[in-house]
């Protein structure tokens, strides 16, 4: 159905196009992509992943209009009202729309459609769409972003919403609106550049750019390539900044807050030449999460190798200077170094996931897939409550107490010191609206079409993809798996007739050697960090089984601390939680505080760190529901794996309490350096339990090492 709609849309241009697995390959002169995104609805969630989406439906995603009416209620400017007219309405829709169509839920669609209809009908003769600009600026209202209605930035979000709606429904009004809007941009950007109304739009221009390429692939209108050049020119020069080697580190810059200094188009080359990722405060955390994809998006039209090289270097620098083990970085909100108590904003989690999903298509790069997996299966579930009713503005790798208190975050004085508390409005409410895109977009990007007419399983989770192969055969492939908690992924293939196509399967970089079996017989072994490709004439009922042996591995972080990893999961100290509700009535609303009911200041034993395979004992929780190979899969539709009580797997090891590692400002104090700590040599050790990071609310993830 979806495939047919996409074909129909393109056939209107009267041009022969190449389709791979019902996705849309780039149109010349854009470089062809190795992997091609599939339309919303092609991949459907099952098992724990389906249950996760149902929790969203029943929680904040399905009810945000009732929970947060001052902003996403009927006064919103994207519904024609005089209220909030900036990013938050589109943010919500960017998760609500894919959720509604993935679940085929009529009540969710009914919530989304008034926004879609109003937006589609809002376009003026000159091509503008979105909230109606005020003739005279209204009085400000606390908590509502009413003004800047012409800003290019929030329209970039709504373009992403409309794209997904189009891919699910084929509603041709979307491509008509975009075509007219992009002509309007081409006419207006020379006089009112991307950052005319806010600097956010020049940092996030890559989001605008990718939508221009998307439309170009459907309509082939040549002015779109001209517009793409203009948008790139007005977008913050991420490639140049990422490649800077001799960035300036002296006092002269220290007083600056580079992420929001001028830096407007046309950019100041002398300042651009001195910025780089390693500097504290260099970038806003969410701008970096969004901007990092721009060089790769741009490389489709400008295939210089330096774009990808710049992004690769940026990821290495982020890891080195600001990184945390769950795949994110300290940025609260400017970049803030590698201390594991610096905050990670939820918006940066979901935006970096989305950037990686886009970059996977353009590059086919397994490192990007591995990185997406690490964020999705560790950082994402940890920052949102189990019932999807509240979230943290910031999470920390070492997170032992969530109270309203001054910590060490750049922006906390503006946030009533509520950044760590679970609530609807704690910290800052952008994430309240933007968090919803994380899980639904992950579902869509579990599979891609391939340039050679096949399909690619780039992420593993219980799901089914239904699409069409290069020779036009309808195919359905079901992933039966308890991944990321088990080592095996079974691909069940259904076809009306035999069909030859390549099946690409990611072998993660963390896996030294994977085994592929076909119909019970070993087929081939594959080294990690690449895509395995199985060329074959597939038959109905074929079963391809992927076995990814998981081993306990350690990584080093600041102060020579270590984090513990096994396969896709990061493991963190299990800490008992004591929750208390605070009925606050100020602008940050009611919230929950969480205090530890267990000791948290453990170091890991040097002996275990030197021999992790023997130093950590892995086990599957006996109380995990179900049995056998379907333990975590569609057979258990109510299974929720991401809580301290339901953690499906765990590691046991021995640790020692470090008495002088104590609280500082109601968070874990500075990490003692791991020489290792020798002064505890004669103290006794205790058995401690580590569970997946995504199951924890309180945790130690970066451990000191003791002898
Ligand atoms: Zn946010």
Boltz pocket constraint, residues with backbone or C-beta under 6 A from the ligand:
constraints:
  - pocket:
      binder: B
      contacts: [[A, 345], [A, 346], [A, 347], [A, 348], [A, 428], [A, 429], [A, 430], [A, 431], [A, 432], [A, 434]]
      max_distance: 6.0
